[in-house]
Amino acid sequence: MAVQQVTDHNFEAETKEGLVLADLGAPWCGPCKMIAPVLDELDEEEKDLKVVKLDVDSNPETARKYDVMSIPTLLFFKDGELVDNAVGFRTKEELASIAKKHG
């Protein structure tokens, strides 16, 4: 399953069940481009983790709601509740470790 694009409209619905990693970024952002393949691998390897991506430029409501000041901002949700976050580039191992903590 590939990383799913989400919008302000469906963000809540897509993060309300199970463990979800939401990548809030933008197409022009260098670190966002660097982390994309890491998130793809994580999505493939971690069967209990769903990964979604939100473009903050096109979807400012969600970015505002979660006080996103820097991108990429990575938000971890467990059954719809924000349980952790990370800002900036992170390795696959770091992200998997955060996910396991909440899985």
Sequence and secondary structure as in RCSB ss.txt:
>XXXX:A:sequence
MAVQQVTDHNFEAETKEGLVLADLGAPWCGPCKMIAPVLDELDEEEKDLKVVKLDVDSNPETARKYDVMSIPTLL
FFKDGELVDNAVGFRTKEELASIAKKHG
>XXXX:A:secstr
   EEE TTTHHHHTSSSEEEEEEE TT HHHHHHHHHHHHHHHH TTEEEEEEETTT HHHHHHTT  SSSEEE
EEETTEEEEEEES   HHHHHHHHHHH 
